[in-house]
Amino acid sequence: MVRKSARPKLVAAPNPQHARAVDPYIPGHGNPGYRISRYDLELSYKVESNRLEGRAEITATTNEPLKRFALDLSDALSASKIAINGRRPQRYTQRGGKLELTLAAEVPAGAAMTISIRYAGTPRPIRSTWGEVGWEELSEGVIVASQPSGAPSWFPCDDHPASKAAYRIAITTDSPYRVVSNGNLVSRKVSAAHTTWVYEQAEPMASYLATIQIGSYDLLKVAEKPVPIRAAVPARLTSDFQRSFGNQERIMRAFTRWFGPYPFPQYTVVVTDDTLEIPVEAQTVSIFGANHCDGTRDAERLVAHELSHQWFGNSLTLTRWKDIWLHEGFACYSEWLWAQECGEATTQQMAARYYAKLAASRTDIVVGDPGPDLMFDDRVYKRGALTVHALRVALGDPAFFTVLHEWTAEYAHQSVTTEDFITLVAKHSPEPLRELWRTWLYETALPPLPVLTAL
């Protein structure tokens, strides 16, 4: 299946205080009673038949006395041979996207659990409010784009953005194909017919950011400093890639200057041989379509946008989806910062351009809590960016960029909220900013355009 059109955009330890079981934006996803610290996934995939077989070993700790609990897993994948701490569950059921397990004996709060599950089936995307998300076949290969609720399409998980864990992902597939996943490639074992790829993602990662990309890709070395950058690109597009993505290293250097050190050991760009409506971010990986690699730099703002998500979205991940402006507002503002850096337009000009578009649009959206139907609305992205711009105007550049550095350092690899950000900003503002937050985040009327006089 050719992925002609995607869903709308996409576009330290997890906080133990969040209520993981219920997020009204993704009802039915997330599970109470435990916290996962690590996933070990052993996968085998046949590209031609779209057949996936897997074994998941999940390391967790109970938050309360536990006799019964659940994991999120698509009904397209059948679970079998389940064990908890080496013992079979008293019973299990699988329906409605939930794998529910009943233990033979209750385990106390604070107890360690190792959950082993074998599963198999024909993976398919999960239907959601935002279209189909998760595991999807390409013309020749696979793309996994799970934001916000598609992770159960390919492995059993606690599918909530504040449930962050380390991952080891091993996948065996047909030898002609290259596999890209999260983190570092730690081994690759090649045989005549199959290759096993093993990736380690040591930094905690939300389930929706876990990914597998399979295709006929050449691997290009883009840069070594300030961080290794690689690209997996179809051979026919390697020449166009050099032009379309030629500023990757410059963008990375600018972002590390503005936001602080890159939060992971490396970064990989994947360009599929198919058309994608919009690019997609995953932790340490960004995925673009062939249409974004046409030998021009028309998509360079998207190149910057997706890279910025490694800080805003992947290292710092929202606790609840209502705070999505913390991801997309900062990513859009990163585009505007880069536009000035590369001489396209000043940040103020970019702000004025999108302010005019917002002013001509409906004003019926609350950016700080847009609701599930509107959380990927472009107005959340652009008004979120204007909120960041308004903050910059209020603080001045020295304090503003100090805030960005502190935000990405203090909350690295954690789950965050708007309240966390407001609290941090307050330490750097001599005046209360309640009016700024109220008018930009929690009212529908569009405030006046913030004007940055010193550029």
N, C-alpha and C positions, 0 to 999 in steps of 0.2 A: 504494500500500500504506500503510495506516494503521499508524504505529508505536505499537502498543498496549503493548508491553513491551520494554524494552531489556535488554541484558546486565547482570549484576550490576555494581555500581559499582566502578565509577564509581557511577558513579563514576564578554663576552670570548670567546674562541674555545673550541671543545671541547677537552677534555683529550686530548692525543695519546697518552697512555700506556695508555688503556683497550684491552681486547681486544674490538674491536667485533664480530668475526665470530661469537662464540659467547656467547649468554646462554641458559642452560638453561631459563629461563622462556619464551622465545620462540624455540625452535630453528628454524633455517631462515631467520631474519631477521637482517639485518646482513651486512656484506661487508668482507673484509680488503683491504688493499693501497692504499687511498686515503682521503682525507678531503675531504668536500664542504664548500665555503664558501658557495655560493649556488645557489638554484634560481630560474629564470625560467620560469614556466608560462603558456602562452597556450592558453586553453581555449574551446571552443564547446560549448554544451549545449542540447539540445532537451528541454524538460520533458515534453511529451506522449509522446514516444517513448523517453525515457530514453536518448538517444544522446549520447555524449561523444566529442569529437575534441580532441586536444591536441598541443602541441609543447612539449617540455621541453628547456631549455638549462641544463645543469648544469656549474658551475665546481668543479673539484676539483684536489687536489694528491696526487701519489703518495707513499706512505710507504715504498715499496720498489720495486726494479726490477719492472716490470709488463708482462706480455705478455697476460695474460688476467685478466678481472675480471667481476663481476656486479653487477646492480642488482635490487632487489625490485620486481616488477610482477605484478599479478593476471593470470591466464590469460584473464580476461574481456575484457582490453584487448590488442589486437594491435599490436606495435611494428613500425615500418617506417622507411625513410629515415634510417638511423642514421649519424652521423659523429662521429669523435673527432679534434679539432683539424683539422676540415675534410676528413678522409679517411675513406672507408668502412672498416669493420672487415674483417678478412680473412674472418670469418664470425661469425654470431650464432645463438643458439638461445633459444627461450622455452618453458619448461615448468616445472611445479611451483612457480609463483610466482617464478621467477628468469629474468631476462634476462641471458644469459651472452655476453660479448663477447670475441672474440679479435682482438688488434691485428695489423696488418700487420708492425709492428716493435716490439720492446721499448722501453719508455720508462724512463728512469732514475729512481731515487728523487729526490724533490723536484721533479719536473717538473710543470708545469701542464697540466691537461687541460680542454678544453671538450667536453662530450658533448651532442650534439643528437639528440633522438629524437622522431619523430612516432608517434602511437598513436591508436587509436580502438576503440570498442566500446560495449557496454551494461554500464555499471558495476553491480556488485552487491556486497553486503557479503562480507567474508571470514569463513569459518567458523573458529572458534577454540575453545579450551578454555572461553572465557568467553561463548560465544554468537557472534552475527554482529556484526562490527565494520567500520566504514568507511562508504562511500558508500551511502546508503539513501534510497529514495523515500518521501515523505510523501503524504498525500492530494492536496496541491497544492504541490509543490516538493521540496526535498531537505534532508536533514540529513546531515552528515558528523561521525561520532563514532568516532574511530579508536583510542582507548586499548584495548589497548596495541599492536596489530599490524595496524591496518586501513588505514594510509596507502597501501600498494600497490594498494588498490582503486580509486585515482583518479590516481596519478601514479607514475612510476619514481623510486625513492629508495633511500637507504641506511637501512633501517628499523630503527634501533636508537636507544634513548633518548639515548645519549651522542653521537650524531651530530647536532650542532646547526649550523644554517646560517641565513643571511639568505634571505628569499623575496620575489619579486615575483610576484603572482598576478593575471592578467588573465583575465576570463571574460565571454564574450558569450552572452546568453540572451534569452529572449522579454521584450519590453519591459514587460508588466504586472508583472513580478516584480522584487523587490528582492533584491540579493545582498549578503551580509555575509561578509567574510573577515578574515584576521588583519592587524593593523597599521592603517596609515592609508589611507583612501580618497584616492588622489592624482588620480584623474580618473574621469569618467563621461561617456561619449559616447552620446547617445540618437538613435536613428532611429525610423522609424515602427513597425517590426516588432521591432527588437532593440536592446539596450543593452549596451555594453561597460563593465564595472567593473574598475578597476585598483587593487589594494592593494599597499602596500609594508610588509613586516615587516623592519625593519632589524636589530633585536636577534635574536641567534641563537635558533633554535627547533628543537626535536625534531620529527621527521616526524609522530609521532602527534598532535601538537598543531596541525598545519596543518588548516584547515577551510574549507569552503564551505557557506553556508546560503542557500537560495533559497526565497522565499515571497512571498505577498501581504501585505507588511508596511508599516505606517506607521512613520516614524522620529520618535521622541520625544526631545527634549532634557531630560535628567534633571538635570544639574548641569554647571557649568563649573569649579568649584574643589572640592577641591584638584587635580582632574584632570577633563577632559571625560568625561562619562558619557552614553551614548546608549542607546536601546532600540529594537529593531525588533519591532513588536507588531501582530498582526492588528487591524483597525479595531474589531471587535466587543469586543475585550478592553482597549481603552485606558483605559476608566473603572476597571475592576477592577485594572489595572496600577498605577494611582496609589495604591491602597490596599495591594495585596500587596507592592509593591516601593517603598513610600513612604520607607523608611529607607535606601535605597541610599547617599545622600550621607553620612548620619551614620555608616554602617558604614565607608565609605571613609575618613572623617576619623579614626575610631577606629583603624583598621588602620594608617594611616600614622603614627599616634602610637605604636602598640605595635611595629610591624615595621620602620618606616623608610619612606622615600619610595616611592610607587607606582612599579614598575620599568618602566613603559611610557608612551607618550605619551597613551593614551586607553583607555577601557574600554567595551565594548558588551554589552548583554544582549539575547538573542534569545528571544522566546516563540513557539513554534510553535503552529499552529492545531490540532495533534494532541496526544493524550495521550502523555506520556513517563513511564515508570516512575520514572526518576531523572534529574536534570539532569546536564549534561555540561560540563566545562571544556575550552577551547582557549586558545591564547595570545591575550590581549587580548579574548577573547569567552567568555561563558557562555551555555549553551542550556538553556532550561526548556520544559516542556510547558504546554498550556493549563490543565491540572489544578493547576499551581503558581500560577496567576493567577486565583483564584476570588473576589477581593474581600475575602479575609481575610488575615491575616498568619501563617497556619498553616505556611507554607513558608519563613518568614523565616530559620530556622536554615540552610536550604539556600542561600538567597541569600548569607548570610555565608560559608558553607563554600566555595562556588564562587569567590567573590571572593578569598578567602584563597589559593587556588591560583595566583593571578597571582604571588605571592611564592614559595609553597612548591609547586613542581611545574613552573611555567612559566619563571620567571627562574632559580630553582635547580631543576635537573632531575636526578633520580637517574641514576647511571651504570649501575646494574644494577637490574632489577626486584625483586630480593630486598630492596632498601632502600625499598620503597614506603611504609613507615611515615613516612619523611621527608616524604612528600606528605600522606598521609591522616591521620596522627597530628596534625600541625600544623593541618590544615584542621578536624579535629574539635575541637581545643582552641580554635580561633578561634571556633567556635560557642559554646563555654562562656564565653569571654571576653565575647562579645557578649551572651549571656544576662544576665550581671551588669550590663553597661553599660546595657541597656535595662530593667533592673529585673525581669526574669522570674525569675531565681534566681541565687544566688551561684555562682561558679566551683566552690567546694568542694561545694556541693549538687549541681551537675551531675556532678562527679567521683564523688560518693557514689552517685548514681542509676545511673550506668553501671557502676560497680564492682560494685554488687549484681547487675546483669544478667550481668556476666562471671562472678561467683562462682557463679551458678546455671547457667552453661553448661559445656560440655566444656572441659577445660584440656589440649588436645592440640595447641596451636599455638605456634610459635616466631615471635614478631613480627619479629625481625630477619632472618629467612629463612624465610618461611611456606611456600614452595613455590608453584608456579604454580597449583595447584588452589585454594589458599586465599588467594591474594594480595589478592583483593577481598572476603574474608570480613569481616563487620562487626566481628569481634573484633580484626582487625588495626587497624581504624580506632579503635575505642574504647580498646583497650589501648595503642595508639600514643599516643593523647591522654593517657592516664593516665601514660605514660612522661614526656611533656612536663610534666605536672602534678607528678610526683615530682621532676623536675629543678628546677622552680620552688620547691618546698618545700626542697630541698637548698641552693639558691643564695640564696634570698631575692629579693624583687622587684627591687631595684636591679640586682643582677648578672644576674638572669634576663632582664630586658628589654634590658640592655646586650648580652647574648649574642645575642638575636634581631636587634637592629640590626646588630651586627657580622657575623652569619651572612648576612643578606640583602645587606649591602654588600660584604663581602669576596669573596663567591662569586656576585655578580650575573651572570646570563646564562651561568653555567657549569654543568658537570656535577659532581655531588657524591656523596659516599658517607657512610655512617654514621661511618666512621673520620675523615673530615674534620670532622664535627660534634663528635665526642668530643674531638678534638685542640683545637678552638677552645674548647670548654667548659672544658677543663682549665686554660686560662689564667685563668679566673675563679673557680675553686674552690680554697679553701685546703686542702681535704681530697680525697684520691683518691676517685673515683666509680666505681671498678671494680665494686663490689657492686651499685650502682644499675643500671648497664648490663647486668651479667650476669643479674640476676634479672628485670628488666623486658623485656629484648630477647632473651635467649638461653636462657631456661628456660621450660618450659611451666607450672609451678606459679605461681599468682597471688600476688604479694607482698602484704603488708598495704597497706591504703588509705593513701596519703600525705595528711596533714592540713595544710592551710594555715591557720595560726592568725591571721595578720594579713591582713585583707581590705580 
